[in-house]
Amino acid sequence: MWDEDQTAFGKRFSLSLRETLRYRCTAEHLLERGKGGADDERNIVAACHHCNRTRHRAKRPKDPVSYAKYVQSRIGKGRWHPDRLDRQPDP
Ligand SMILES: [Zn+2]
């Protein structure tokens, strides 16, 4: 995930600038604003653009605790961000 240096991130993981867009750091509201979630630090975590979008795009979005368990499970299986970010960065 990158916040400021998109080019360095792309070089590190051998991604094109277009491919790096999905890994841009975003502010993820644990409880959506539309459901009363606050714009404060207790309700906001860092998430890449891809994760932020896909969580809320689900028909029945998981609550934050369930989603965290889901992510940890997928990471444990090496199946989170299934494309090229799972490999080791270039030295
Ligand atoms: Zn992500």
PDB file of the backbone (N, CA, C, O) and the ligand in Angstrom, with CONECT records:
HET     ZN  A 101       1
ATOM      1  N   MET A   1       0.852  -1.165   0.000  1.00  0.00           N
ATOM      2  CA  MET A   1       0.000   0.000   0.000  1.00  0.00           C
ATOM      3  C   MET A   1       0.905   1.238   0.000  1.00  0.00           C
ATOM      4  O   MET A   1       1.913   1.290   0.706  1.00  0.00           O
ATOM      5  N   TRP A   2       0.532   2.198  -0.783  1.00  0.00           N
ATOM      6  CA  TRP A   2       1.341   3.411  -0.857  1.00  0.00           C
ATOM      7  C   TRP A   2       0.457   4.618  -0.577  1.00  0.00           C
ATOM      8  O   TRP A   2      -0.752   4.604  -0.810  1.00  0.00           O
ATOM      9  N   ASP A   3       1.099   5.654  -0.074  1.00  0.00           N
ATOM     10  CA  ASP A   3       0.371   6.877   0.228  1.00  0.00           C
ATOM     11  C   ASP A   3       0.915   8.059  -0.565  1.00  0.00           C
ATOM     12  O   ASP A   3       0.154   8.896  -1.049  1.00  0.00           O
ATOM     13  N   GLU A   4       2.233   8.119  -0.693  1.00  0.00           N
ATOM     14  CA  GLU A   4       2.813   9.295  -1.342  1.00  0.00           C
ATOM     15  C   GLU A   4       3.634   8.960  -2.584  1.00  0.00           C
ATOM     16  O   GLU A   4       3.569   9.674  -3.585  1.00  0.00           O
ATOM     17  N   ASP A   5       4.409   7.873  -2.522  1.00  0.00           N
ATOM     18  CA  ASP A   5       5.338   7.611  -3.621  1.00  0.00           C
ATOM     19  C   ASP A   5       4.878   6.431  -4.478  1.00  0.00           C
ATOM     20  O   ASP A   5       5.349   5.304  -4.328  1.00  0.00           O
ATOM     21  N   GLN A   6       3.960   6.723  -5.364  1.00  0.00           N
ATOM     22  CA  GLN A   6       3.388   5.714  -6.252  1.00  0.00           C
ATOM     23  C   GLN A   6       4.468   5.063  -7.129  1.00  0.00           C
ATOM     24  O   GLN A   6       4.453   3.853  -7.351  1.00  0.00           O
ATOM     25  N   THR A   7       5.390   5.873  -7.616  1.00  0.00           N
ATOM     26  CA  THR A   7       6.426   5.368  -8.512  1.00  0.00           C
ATOM     27  C   THR A   7       7.340   4.375  -7.797  1.00  0.00           C
ATOM     28  O   THR A   7       7.656   3.316  -8.339  1.00  0.00           O
ATOM     29  N   ALA A   8       7.766   4.718  -6.580  1.00  0.00           N
ATOM     30  CA  ALA A   8       8.638   3.808  -5.821  1.00  0.00           C
ATOM     31  C   ALA A   8       7.916   2.504  -5.512  1.00  0.00           C
ATOM     32  O   ALA A   8       8.514   1.430  -5.582  1.00  0.00           O
ATOM     33  N   PHE A   9       6.636   2.591  -5.169  1.00  0.00           N
ATOM     34  CA  PHE A   9       5.851   1.382  -4.881  1.00  0.00           C
ATOM     35  C   PHE A   9       5.792   0.495  -6.124  1.00  0.00           C
ATOM     36  O   PHE A   9       5.987  -0.718  -6.045  1.00  0.00           O
ATOM     37  N   GLY A  10       5.523   1.112  -7.260  1.00  0.00           N
ATOM     38  CA  GLY A  10       5.449   0.359  -8.505  1.00  0.00           C
ATOM     39  C   GLY A  10       6.763  -0.326  -8.836  1.00  0.00           C
ATOM     40  O   GLY A  10       6.782  -1.474  -9.281  1.00  0.00           O
ATOM     41  N   LYS A  11       7.855   0.381  -8.618  1.00  0.00           N
ATOM     42  CA  LYS A  11       9.170  -0.222  -8.890  1.00  0.00           C
ATOM     43  C   LYS A  11       9.435  -1.375  -7.942  1.00  0.00           C
ATOM     44  O   LYS A  11       9.922  -2.428  -8.356  1.00  0.00           O
ATOM     45  N   ARG A  12       9.114  -1.179  -6.665  1.00  0.00           N
ATOM     46  CA  ARG A  12       9.391  -2.201  -5.657  1.00  0.00           C
ATOM     47  C   ARG A  12       8.672  -3.517  -5.976  1.00  0.00           C
ATOM     48  O   ARG A  12       9.229  -4.596  -5.773  1.00  0.00           O
ATOM     49  N   PHE A  13       7.430  -3.424  -6.478  1.00  0.00           N
ATOM     50  CA  PHE A  13       6.650  -4.636  -6.738  1.00  0.00           C
ATOM     51  C   PHE A  13       6.500  -4.916  -8.229  1.00  0.00           C
ATOM     52  O   PHE A  13       5.690  -5.752  -8.630  1.00  0.00           O
ATOM     53  N   SER A  14       7.278  -4.219  -9.045  1.00  0.00           N
ATOM     54  CA  SER A  14       7.232  -4.412 -10.501  1.00  0.00           C
ATOM     55  C   SER A  14       5.817  -4.257 -11.056  1.00  0.00           C
ATOM     56  O   SER A  14       5.345  -5.093 -11.827  1.00  0.00           O
ATOM     57  N   LEU A  15       5.156  -3.188 -10.656  1.00  0.00           N
ATOM     58  CA  LEU A  15       3.809  -2.897 -11.131  1.00  0.00           C
ATOM     59  C   LEU A  15       3.842  -1.655 -12.008  1.00  0.00           C
ATOM     60  O   LEU A  15       4.642  -0.745 -11.789  1.00  0.00           O
ATOM     61  N   SER A  16       2.960  -1.628 -13.004  1.00  0.00           N
ATOM     62  CA  SER A  16       2.819  -0.404 -13.787  1.00  0.00           C
ATOM     63  C   SER A  16       2.140   0.649 -12.917  1.00  0.00           C
ATOM     64  O   SER A  16       1.543   0.321 -11.892  1.00  0.00           O
ATOM     65  N   LEU A  17       2.230   1.888 -13.319  1.00  0.00           N
ATOM     66  CA  LEU A  17       1.571   2.939 -12.539  1.00  0.00           C
ATOM     67  C   LEU A  17       0.069   2.688 -12.461  1.00  0.00           C
ATOM     68  O   LEU A  17      -0.559   2.949 -11.435  1.00  0.00           O
ATOM     69  N   ARG A  18      -0.499   2.181 -13.548  1.00  0.00           N
ATOM     70  CA  ARG A  18      -1.937   1.866 -13.536  1.00  0.00           C
ATOM     71  C   ARG A  18      -2.240   0.788 -12.501  1.00  0.00           C
ATOM     72  O   ARG A  18      -3.219   0.878 -11.760  1.00  0.00           O
ATOM     73  N   GLU A  19      -1.384  -0.231 -12.463  1.00  0.00           N
ATOM     74  CA  GLU A  19      -1.612  -1.322 -11.509  1.00  0.00           C
ATOM     75  C   GLU A  19      -1.471  -0.861 -10.060  1.00  0.00           C
ATOM     76  O   GLU A  19      -2.094  -1.432  -9.164  1.00  0.00           O
ATOM     77  N   THR A  20      -0.657   0.166  -9.824  1.00  0.00           N
ATOM     78  CA  THR A  20      -0.463   0.627  -8.448  1.00  0.00           C
ATOM     79  C   THR A  20      -1.708   1.321  -7.893  1.00  0.00           C
ATOM     80  O   THR A  20      -1.847   1.461  -6.678  1.00  0.00           O
ATOM     81  N   LEU A  21      -2.610   1.755  -8.771  1.00  0.00           N
ATOM     82  CA  LEU A  21      -3.769   2.528  -8.304  1.00  0.00           C
ATOM     83  C   LEU A  21      -4.621   1.746  -7.317  1.00  0.00           C
ATOM     84  O   LEU A  21      -5.183   2.323  -6.387  1.00  0.00           O
ATOM     85  N   ARG A  22      -4.720   0.442  -7.513  1.00  0.00           N
ATOM     86  CA  ARG A  22      -5.569  -0.333  -6.607  1.00  0.00           C
ATOM     87  C   ARG A  22      -4.962  -0.439  -5.210  1.00  0.00           C
ATOM     88  O   ARG A  22      -5.654  -0.807  -4.261  1.00  0.00           O
ATOM     89  N   TYR A  23      -3.686  -0.124  -5.079  1.00  0.00           N
ATOM     90  CA  TYR A  23      -3.023  -0.242  -3.774  1.00  0.00           C
ATOM     91  C   TYR A  23      -2.795   1.107  -3.104  1.00  0.00           C
ATOM     92  O   TYR A  23      -2.052   1.205  -2.128  1.00  0.00           O
ATOM     93  N   ARG A  24      -3.432   2.137  -3.628  1.00  0.00           N
ATOM     94  CA  ARG A  24      -3.347   3.465  -3.002  1.00  0.00           C
ATOM     95  C   ARG A  24      -4.018   3.409  -1.633  1.00  0.00           C
ATOM     96  O   ARG A  24      -5.082   2.810  -1.478  1.00  0.00           O
ATOM     97  N   CYS A  25      -3.393   4.032  -0.651  1.00  0.00           N
ATOM     98  CA  CYS A  25      -3.929   4.053   0.710  1.00  0.00           C
ATOM     99  C   CYS A  25      -5.190   4.915   0.754  1.00  0.00           C
ATOM    100  O   CYS A  25      -5.208   6.039   0.252  1.00  0.00           O
ATOM    101  N   THR A  26      -6.239   4.369   1.362  1.00  0.00           N
ATOM    102  CA  THR A  26      -7.483   5.119   1.531  1.00  0.00           C
ATOM    103  C   THR A  26      -7.897   5.066   2.999  1.00  0.00           C
ATOM    104  O   THR A  26      -7.388   4.256   3.774  1.00  0.00           O
ATOM    105  N   ALA A  27      -8.812   5.928   3.357  1.00  0.00           N
ATOM    106  CA  ALA A  27      -9.383   5.909   4.707  1.00  0.00           C
ATOM    107  C   ALA A  27     -10.649   5.061   4.665  1.00  0.00           C
ATOM    108  O   ALA A  27     -11.644   5.430   4.042  1.00  0.00           O
ATOM    109  N   GLU A  28     -10.589   3.933   5.333  1.00  0.00           N
ATOM    110  CA  GLU A  28     -11.730   3.003   5.366  1.00  0.00           C
ATOM    111  C   GLU A  28     -12.553   3.241   6.625  1.00  0.00           C
ATOM    112  O   GLU A  28     -12.046   3.155   7.743  1.00  0.00           O
ATOM    113  N   HIS A  29     -13.833   3.541   6.422  1.00  0.00           N
ATOM    114  CA  HIS A  29     -14.727   3.708   7.567  1.00  0.00           C
ATOM    115  C   HIS A  29     -15.214   2.335   8.004  1.00  0.00           C
ATOM    116  O   HIS A  29     -15.861   1.633   7.227  1.00  0.00           O
ATOM    117  N   LEU A  30     -14.915   1.946   9.229  1.00  0.00           N
ATOM    118  CA  LEU A  30     -15.339   0.631   9.712  1.00  0.00           C
ATOM    119  C   LEU A  30     -16.858   0.524   9.665  1.00  0.00           C
ATOM    120  O   LEU A  30     -17.402  -0.449   9.141  1.00  0.00           O
ATOM    121  N   LEU A  31     -17.531   1.510  10.204  1.00  0.00           N
ATOM    122  CA  LEU A  31     -18.983   1.620  10.047  1.00  0.00           C
ATOM    123  C   LEU A  31     -19.209   2.730   9.027  1.00  0.00           C
ATOM    124  O   LEU A  31     -18.828   3.878   9.253  1.00  0.00           O
ATOM    125  N   GLU A  32     -19.828   2.381   7.912  1.00  0.00           N
ATOM    126  CA  GLU A  32     -20.012   3.341   6.819  1.00  0.00           C
ATOM    127  C   GLU A  32     -20.668   4.626   7.291  1.00  0.00           C
ATOM    128  O   GLU A  32     -21.501   4.634   8.197  1.00  0.00           O
ATOM    129  N   ARG A  33     -20.269   5.698   6.655  1.00  0.00           N
ATOM    130  CA  ARG A  33     -20.884   6.990   6.984  1.00  0.00           C
ATOM    131  C   ARG A  33     -22.394   6.962   6.767  1.00  0.00           C
ATOM    132  O   ARG A  33     -23.155   7.552   7.534  1.00  0.00           O
ATOM    133  N   GLY A  34     -22.818   6.261   5.703  1.00  0.00           N
ATOM    134  CA  GLY A  34     -24.237   6.163   5.397  1.00  0.00           C
ATOM    135  C   GLY A  34     -25.038   5.447   6.477  1.00  0.00           C
ATOM    136  O   GLY A  34     -26.260   5.572   6.546  1.00  0.00           O
ATOM    137  N   LYS A  35     -24.332   4.697   7.317  1.00  0.00           N
ATOM    138  CA  LYS A  35     -24.992   3.981   8.414  1.00  0.00           C
ATOM    139  C   LYS A  35     -24.667   4.622   9.756  1.00  0.00           C
ATOM    140  O   LYS A  35     -24.827   4.000  10.806  1.00  0.00           O
ATOM    141  N   GLY A  36     -24.211   5.867   9.715  1.00  0.00           N
ATOM    142  CA  GLY A  36     -23.954   6.597  10.955  1.00  0.00           C
ATOM    143  C   GLY A  36     -22.518   6.559  11.425  1.00  0.00           C
ATOM    144  O   GLY A  36     -22.209   7.065  12.503  1.00  0.00           O
ATOM    145  N   GLY A  37     -21.620   5.961  10.629  1.00  0.00           N
ATOM    146  CA  GLY A  37     -20.212   5.898  11.014  1.00  0.00           C
ATOM    147  C   GLY A  37     -19.593   7.289  11.087  1.00  0.00           C
ATOM    148  O   GLY A  37     -19.818   8.134  10.221  1.00  0.00           O
ATOM    149  N   ALA A  38     -18.817   7.505  12.130  1.00  0.00           N
ATOM    150  CA  ALA A  38     -18.221   8.820  12.357  1.00  0.00           C
ATOM    151  C   ALA A  38     -16.953   9.005  11.527  1.00  0.00           C
ATOM    152  O   ALA A  38     -16.304   8.042  11.119  1.00  0.00           O
ATOM    153  N   ASP A  39     -16.629  10.258  11.295  1.00  0.00           N
ATOM    154  CA  ASP A  39     -15.388  10.637  10.607  1.00  0.00           C
ATOM    155  C   ASP A  39     -14.312  10.882  11.657  1.00  0.00           C
ATOM    156  O   ASP A  39     -13.720  11.961  11.686  1.00  0.00           O
ATOM    157  N   ASP A  40     -14.052   9.916  12.509  1.00  0.00           N
ATOM    158  CA  ASP A  40     -12.995  10.118  13.507  1.00  0.00           C
ATOM    159  C   ASP A  40     -12.103   8.883  13.588  1.00  0.00           C
ATOM    160  O   ASP A  40     -12.403   7.838  13.011  1.00  0.00           O
ATOM    161  N   GLU A  41     -11.008   9.033  14.314  1.00  0.00           N
ATOM    162  CA  GLU A  41      -9.969   7.996  14.318  1.00  0.00           C
ATOM    163  C   GLU A  41     -10.440   6.650  14.865  1.00  0.00           C
ATOM    164  O   GLU A  41      -9.829   5.623  14.570  1.00  0.00           O
ATOM    165  N   ARG A  42     -11.497   6.635  15.642  1.00  0.00           N
ATOM    166  CA  ARG A  42     -11.985   5.351  16.162  1.00  0.00           C
ATOM    167  C   ARG A  42     -12.724   4.562  15.088  1.00  0.00           C
ATOM    168  O   ARG A  42     -12.931   3.357  15.229  1.00  0.00           O
ATOM    169  N   ASN A  43     -13.116   5.232  14.032  1.00  0.00           N
ATOM    170  CA  ASN A  43     -13.902   4.572  12.986  1.00  0.00           C
ATOM    171  C   ASN A  43     -13.166   4.484  11.653  1.00  0.00           C
ATOM    172  O   ASN A  43     -13.721   3.980  10.677  1.00  0.00           O
ATOM    173  N   ILE A  44     -11.931   4.965  11.596  1.00  0.00           N
ATOM    174  CA  ILE A  44     -11.224   4.981  10.320  1.00  0.00           C
ATOM    175  C   ILE A  44      -9.921   4.202  10.435  1.00  0.00           C
ATOM    176  O   ILE A  44      -9.151   4.393  11.376  1.00  0.00           O
ATOM    177  N   VAL A  45      -9.683   3.322   9.467  1.00  0.00           N
ATOM    178  CA  VAL A  45      -8.415   2.587   9.377  1.00  0.00           C
ATOM    179  C   VAL A  45      -7.873   2.761   7.957  1.00  0.00           C
ATOM    180  O   VAL A  45      -8.600   3.142   7.039  1.00  0.00           O
ATOM    181  N   ALA A  46      -6.590   2.474   7.802  1.00  0.00           N
ATOM    182  CA  ALA A  46      -5.983   2.518   6.475  1.00  0.00           C
ATOM    183  C   ALA A  46      -6.324   1.232   5.738  1.00  0.00           C
ATOM    184  O   ALA A  46      -6.246   0.141   6.304  1.00  0.00           O
ATOM    185  N   ALA A  47      -6.697   1.366   4.486  1.00  0.00           N
ATOM    186  CA  ALA A  47      -6.963   0.198   3.631  1.00  0.00           C
ATOM    187  C   ALA A  47      -6.614   0.578   2.207  1.00  0.00           C
ATOM    188  O   ALA A  47      -6.760   1.735   1.812  1.00  0.00           O
ATOM    189  N   CYS A  48      -6.155  -0.391   1.437  1.00  0.00           N
ATOM    190  CA  CYS A  48      -5.864  -0.073   0.039  1.00  0.00           C
ATOM    191  C   CYS A  48      -7.191   0.159  -0.696  1.00  0.00           C
ATOM    192  O   CYS A  48      -8.252  -0.274  -0.249  1.00  0.00           O
ATOM    193  N   HIS A  49      -7.102   0.837  -1.806  1.00  0.00           N
ATOM    194  CA  HIS A  49      -8.279   1.176  -2.603  1.00  0.00           C
ATOM    195  C   HIS A  49      -9.091  -0.073  -2.942  1.00  0.00           C
ATOM    196  O   HIS A  49     -10.319  -0.064  -2.851  1.00  0.00           O
ATOM    197  N   HIS A  50      -8.405  -1.141  -3.330  1.00  0.00           N
ATOM    198  CA  HIS A  50      -9.065  -2.398  -3.697  1.00  0.00           C
ATOM    199  C   HIS A  50      -9.874  -2.944  -2.521  1.00  0.00           C
ATOM    200  O   HIS A  50     -11.049  -3.276  -2.682  1.00  0.00           O
ATOM    201  N   CYS A  51      -9.266  -3.039  -1.353  1.00  0.00           N
ATOM    202  CA  CYS A  51      -9.955  -3.610  -0.190  1.00  0.00           C
ATOM    203  C   CYS A  51     -11.122  -2.726   0.230  1.00  0.00           C
ATOM    204  O   CYS A  51     -12.197  -3.224   0.565  1.00  0.00           O
ATOM    205  N   ASN A  52     -10.911  -1.438   0.212  1.00  0.00           N
ATOM    206  CA  ASN A  52     -11.954  -0.505   0.609  1.00  0.00           C
ATOM    207  C   ASN A  52     -13.189  -0.689  -0.293  1.00  0.00           C
ATOM    208  O   ASN A  52     -14.319  -0.756   0.190  1.00  0.00           O
ATOM    209  N   ARG A  53     -12.953  -0.767  -1.575  1.00  0.00           N
ATOM    210  CA  ARG A  53     -14.075  -0.892  -2.517  1.00  0.00           C
ATOM    211  C   ARG A  53     -14.742  -2.249  -2.435  1.00  0.00           C
ATOM    212  O   ARG A  53     -15.969  -2.336  -2.413  1.00  0.00           O
ATOM    213  N   THR A  54     -13.947  -3.317  -2.390  1.00  0.00           N
ATOM    214  CA  THR A  54     -14.553  -4.648  -2.465  1.00  0.00           C
ATOM    215  C   THR A  54     -15.362  -4.967  -1.212  1.00  0.00           C
ATOM    216  O   THR A  54     -16.371  -5.667  -1.302  1.00  0.00           O
ATOM    217  N   ARG A  55     -14.956  -4.484  -0.071  1.00  0.00           N
ATOM    218  CA  ARG A  55     -15.722  -4.761   1.148  1.00  0.00           C
ATOM    219  C   ARG A  55     -17.129  -4.184   1.032  1.00  0.00           C
ATOM    220  O   ARG A  55     -18.102  -4.851   1.382  1.00  0.00           O
ATOM    221  N   HIS A  56     -17.243  -2.970   0.553  1.00  0.00           N
ATOM    222  CA  HIS A  56     -18.550  -2.323   0.504  1.00  0.00           C
ATOM    223  C   HIS A  56     -19.365  -2.728  -0.713  1.00  0.00           C
ATOM    224  O   HIS A  56     -20.565  -2.459  -0.774  1.00  0.00           O
ATOM    225  N   ARG A  57     -18.722  -3.378  -1.690  1.00  0.00           N
ATOM    226  CA  ARG A  57     -19.433  -3.786  -2.897  1.00  0.00           C
ATOM    227  C   ARG A  57     -20.196  -5.099  -2.710  1.00  0.00           C
ATOM    228  O   ARG A  57     -21.072  -5.441  -3.504  1.00  0.00           O
ATOM    229  N   ALA A  58     -19.850  -5.821  -1.651  1.00  0.00           N
ATOM    230  CA  ALA A  58     -20.518  -7.103  -1.418  1.00  0.00           C
ATOM    231  C   ALA A  58     -22.015  -6.888  -1.193  1.00  0.00           C
ATOM    232  O   ALA A  58     -22.437  -5.843  -0.697  1.00  0.00           O
ATOM    233  N   LYS A  59     -22.816  -7.902  -1.570  1.00  0.00           N
ATOM    234  CA  LYS A  59     -24.260  -7.800  -1.358  1.00  0.00           C
ATOM    235  C   LYS A  59     -24.581  -7.611   0.120  1.00  0.00           C
ATOM    236  O   LYS A  59     -25.424  -6.796   0.492  1.00  0.00           O
ATOM    237  N   ARG A  60     -23.885  -8.386   0.954  1.00  0.00           N
ATOM    238  CA  ARG A  60     -24.072  -8.267   2.398  1.00  0.00           C
ATOM    239  C   ARG A  60     -22.695  -8.035   3.022  1.00  0.00           C
ATOM    240  O   ARG A  60     -22.042  -8.979   3.467  1.00  0.00           O
ATOM    241  N   PRO A  61     -22.259  -6.770   3.051  1.00  0.00           N
ATOM    242  CA  PRO A  61     -20.908  -6.479   3.568  1.00  0.00           C
ATOM    243  C   PRO A  61     -20.733  -7.014   4.984  1.00  0.00           C
ATOM    244  O   PRO A  61     -21.628  -6.917   5.824  1.00  0.00           O
ATOM    245  N   LYS A  62     -19.542  -7.588   5.225  1.00  0.00           N
ATOM    246  CA  LYS A  62     -19.244  -8.114   6.562  1.00  0.00           C
ATOM    247  C   LYS A  62     -19.032  -6.951   7.530  1.00  0.00           C
ATOM    248  O   LYS A  62     -18.579  -5.875   7.140  1.00  0.00           O
ATOM    249  N   ASP A  63     -19.365  -7.187   8.789  1.00  0.00           N
ATOM    250  CA  ASP A  63     -19.052  -6.181   9.802  1.00  0.00           C
ATOM    251  C   ASP A  63     -17.525  -6.154   9.976  1.00  0.00           C
ATOM    252  O   ASP A  63     -16.845  -7.093   9.563  1.00  0.00           O
ATOM    253  N   PRO A  64     -16.982  -5.093  10.580  1.00  0.00           N
ATOM    254  CA  PRO A  64     -15.523  -4.959  10.663  1.00  0.00           C
ATOM    255  C   PRO A  64     -14.811  -6.143  11.303  1.00  0.00           C
ATOM    256  O   PRO A  64     -13.743  -6.533  10.832  1.00  0.00           O
ATOM    257  N   VAL A  65     -15.368  -6.727  12.362  1.00  0.00           N
ATOM    258  CA  VAL A  65     -14.707  -7.857  13.033  1.00  0.00           C
ATOM    259  C   VAL A  65     -14.698  -9.078  12.120  1.00  0.00           C
ATOM    260  O   VAL A  65     -13.674  -9.747  11.991  1.00  0.00           O
ATOM    261  N   SER A  66     -15.815  -9.367  11.494  1.00  0.00           N
ATOM    262  CA  SER A  66     -15.899 -10.515  10.584  1.00  0.00           C
ATOM    263  C   SER A  66     -14.981 -10.312   9.380  1.00  0.00           C
ATOM    264  O   SER A  66     -14.359 -11.257   8.893  1.00  0.00           O
ATOM    265  N   TYR A  67     -14.906  -9.088   8.915  1.00  0.00           N
ATOM    266  CA  TYR A  67     -14.057  -8.815   7.750  1.00  0.00           C
ATOM    267  C   TYR A  67     -12.586  -8.977   8.106  1.00  0.00           C
ATOM    268  O   TYR A  67     -11.807  -9.504   7.312  1.00  0.00           O
ATOM    269  N   ALA A  68     -12.204  -8.526   9.297  1.00  0.00           N
ATOM    270  CA  ALA A  68     -10.807  -8.686   9.733  1.00  0.00           C
ATOM    271  C   ALA A  68     -10.449 -10.169   9.818  1.00  0.00           C
ATOM    272  O   ALA A  68      -9.353 -10.562   9.419  1.00  0.00           O
ATOM    273  N   LYS A  69     -11.362 -10.996  10.334  1.00  0.00           N
ATOM    274  CA  LYS A  69     -11.116 -12.449  10.404  1.00  0.00           C
ATOM    275  C   LYS A  69     -10.992 -13.041   9.003  1.00  0.00           C
ATOM    276  O   LYS A  69     -10.142 -13.895   8.752  1.00  0.00           O
ATOM    277  N   TYR A  70     -11.833 -12.586   8.114  1.00  0.00           N
ATOM    278  CA  TYR A  70     -11.796 -13.063   6.732  1.00  0.00           C
ATOM    279  C   TYR A  70     -10.449 -12.729   6.082  1.00  0.00           C
ATOM    280  O   TYR A  70      -9.831 -13.575   5.435  1.00  0.00           O
ATOM    281  N   VAL A  71     -10.009 -11.484   6.266  1.00  0.00           N
ATOM    282  CA  VAL A  71      -8.730 -11.060   5.681  1.00  0.00           C
ATOM    283  C   VAL A  71      -7.588 -11.887   6.271  1.00  0.00           C
ATOM    284  O   VAL A  71      -6.727 -12.362   5.531  1.00  0.00           O
ATOM    285  N   GLN A  72      -7.571 -12.066   7.592  1.00  0.00           N
ATOM    286  CA  GLN A  72      -6.494 -12.840   8.223  1.00  0.00           C
ATOM    287  C   GLN A  72      -6.487 -14.272   7.707  1.00  0.00           C
ATOM    288  O   GLN A  72      -5.421 -14.845   7.482  1.00  0.00           O
ATOM    289  N   SER A  73      -7.648 -14.845   7.522  1.00  0.00           N
ATOM    290  CA  SER A  73      -7.737 -16.206   7.009  1.00  0.00           C
ATOM    291  C   SER A  73      -7.163 -16.293   5.594  1.00  0.00           C
ATOM    292  O   SER A  73      -6.407 -17.208   5.268  1.00  0.00           O
ATOM    293  N   ARG A  74      -7.540 -15.325   4.768  1.00  0.00           N
ATOM    294  CA  ARG A  74      -7.042 -15.320   3.384  1.00  0.00           C
ATOM    295  C   ARG A  74      -5.527 -15.105   3.351  1.00  0.00           C
ATOM    296  O   ARG A  74      -4.822 -15.744   2.570  1.00  0.00           O
ATOM    297  N   ILE A  75      -5.033 -14.211   4.197  1.00  0.00           N
ATOM    298  CA  ILE A  75      -3.585 -13.962   4.253  1.00  0.00           C
ATOM    299  C   ILE A  75      -2.867 -15.237   4.674  1.00  0.00           C
ATOM    300  O   ILE A  75      -1.830 -15.591   4.113  1.00  0.00           O
ATOM    301  N   GLY A  76      -3.436 -15.934   5.682  1.00  0.00           N
ATOM    302  CA  GLY A  76      -2.836 -17.174   6.159  1.00  0.00           C
ATOM    303  C   GLY A  76      -2.711 -18.220   5.070  1.00  0.00           C
ATOM    304  O   GLY A  76      -1.818 -19.066   5.110  1.00  0.00           O
ATOM    305  N   LYS A  77      -3.604 -18.163   4.102  1.00  0.00           N
ATOM    306  CA  LYS A  77      -3.580 -19.122   2.995  1.00  0.00           C
ATOM    307  C   LYS A  77      -2.823 -18.575   1.790  1.00  0.00           C
ATOM    308  O   LYS A  77      -2.755 -19.220   0.744  1.00  0.00           O
ATOM    309  N   GLY A  78      -2.247 -17.364   1.948  1.00  0.00           N
ATOM    310  CA  GLY A  78      -1.537 -16.752   0.826  1.00  0.00           C
ATOM    311  C   GLY A  78      -2.482 -16.358  -0.292  1.00  0.00           C
ATOM    312  O   GLY A  78      -2.095 -16.329  -1.460  1.00  0.00           O
ATOM    313  N   ARG A  79      -3.718 -16.055   0.065  1.00  0.00           N
ATOM    314  CA  ARG A  79      -4.716 -15.780  -0.969  1.00  0.00           C
ATOM    315  C   ARG A  79      -5.361 -14.410  -0.818  1.00  0.00           C
ATOM    316  O   ARG A  79      -6.528 -14.225  -1.160  1.00  0.00           O
ATOM    317  N   TRP A  80      -4.604 -13.464  -0.312  1.00  0.00           N
ATOM    318  CA  TRP A  80      -5.110 -12.106  -0.263  1.00  0.00           C
ATOM    319  C   TRP A  80      -4.356 -11.311  -1.299  1.00  0.00           C
ATOM    320  O   TRP A  80      -3.161 -11.546  -1.478  1.00  0.00           O
ATOM    321  N   HIS A  81      -4.963 -10.421  -1.965  1.00  0.00           N
ATOM    322  CA  HIS A  81      -4.327  -9.739  -3.091  1.00  0.00           C
ATOM    323  C   HIS A  81      -3.673 -10.784  -3.976  1.00  0.00           C
ATOM    324  O   HIS A  81      -2.448 -10.847  -4.079  1.00  0.00           O
ATOM    325  N   PRO A  82      -4.490 -11.595  -4.608  1.00  0.00           N
ATOM    326  CA  PRO A  82      -3.974 -12.767  -5.307  1.00  0.00           C
ATOM    327  C   PRO A  82      -3.011 -12.468  -6.445  1.00  0.00           C
ATOM    328  O   PRO A  82      -2.296 -13.368  -6.887  1.00  0.00           O
ATOM    329  N   ASP A  83      -2.970 -11.251  -6.928  1.00  0.00           N
ATOM    330  CA  ASP A  83      -2.020 -10.995  -8.011  1.00  0.00           C
ATOM    331  C   ASP A  83      -0.614 -10.758  -7.464  1.00  0.00           C
ATOM    332  O   ASP A  83      -0.249 -11.341  -6.443  1.00  0.00           O
ATOM    333  N   ARG A  84       0.130  -9.968  -8.081  1.00  0.00           N
ATOM    334  CA  ARG A  84       1.570  -9.944  -7.893  1.00  0.00           C
ATOM    335  C   ARG A  84       2.081  -9.419  -6.555  1.00  0.00           C
ATOM    336  O   ARG A  84       3.282  -9.510  -6.299  1.00  0.00           O
ATOM    337  N   LEU A  85       1.240  -8.881  -5.706  1.00  0.00           N
ATOM    338  CA  LEU A  85       1.755  -8.362  -4.441  1.00  0.00           C
ATOM    339  C   LEU A  85       2.121  -9.464  -3.458  1.00  0.00           C
ATOM    340  O   LEU A  85       2.824  -9.205  -2.481  1.00  0.00           O
ATOM    341  N   ASP A  86       1.665 -10.673  -3.694  1.00  0.00           N
ATOM    342  CA  ASP A  86       1.993 -11.747  -2.778  1.00  0.00           C
ATOM    343  C   ASP A  86       3.434 -12.232  -2.933  1.00  0.00           C
ATOM    344  O   ASP A  86       3.960 -12.909  -2.050  1.00  0.00           O
ATOM    345  N   ARG A  87       4.049 -11.901  -4.008  1.00  0.00           N
ATOM    346  CA  ARG A  87       5.443 -12.323  -4.184  1.00  0.00           C
ATOM    347  C   ARG A  87       6.367 -11.327  -3.473  1.00  0.00           C
ATOM    348  O   ARG A  87       5.951 -10.234  -3.088  1.00  0.00           O
ATOM    349  N   GLN A  88       7.581 -11.719  -3.318  1.00  0.00           N
ATOM    350  CA  GLN A  88       8.559 -10.869  -2.648  1.00  0.00           C
ATOM    351  C   GLN A  88       8.875  -9.656  -3.524  1.00  0.00           C
ATOM    352  O   GLN A  88       8.976  -9.776  -4.745  1.00  0.00           O
ATOM    353  N   PRO A  89       9.030  -8.487  -2.893  1.00  0.00           N
ATOM    354  CA  PRO A  89       9.393  -7.309  -3.681  1.00  0.00           C
ATOM    355  C   PRO A  89      10.786  -7.459  -4.273  1.00  0.00           C
ATOM    356  O   PRO A  89      11.639  -8.177  -3.751  1.00  0.00           O
ATOM    357  N   ASP A  90      10.981  -6.767  -5.364  1.00  0.00           N
ATOM    358  CA  ASP A  90      12.313  -6.753  -5.979  1.00  0.00           C
ATOM    359  C   ASP A  90      13.288  -6.077  -5.029  1.00  0.00           C
ATOM    360  O   ASP A  90      12.916  -5.110  -4.364  1.00  0.00           O
ATOM    361  N   PRO A  91      14.522  -6.556  -4.944  1.00  0.00           N
ATOM    362  CA  PRO A  91      15.486  -5.943  -4.012  1.00  0.00           C
ATOM    363  C   PRO A  91      15.870  -4.535  -4.418  1.00  0.00           C
ATOM    364  O   PRO A  91      16.668  -3.892  -3.737  1.00  0.00           O
TER     365      PRO A  91
HETATM  366 ZN    ZN A 101      -5.791  -4.259   0.314  1.00  0.00          ZN2+
END
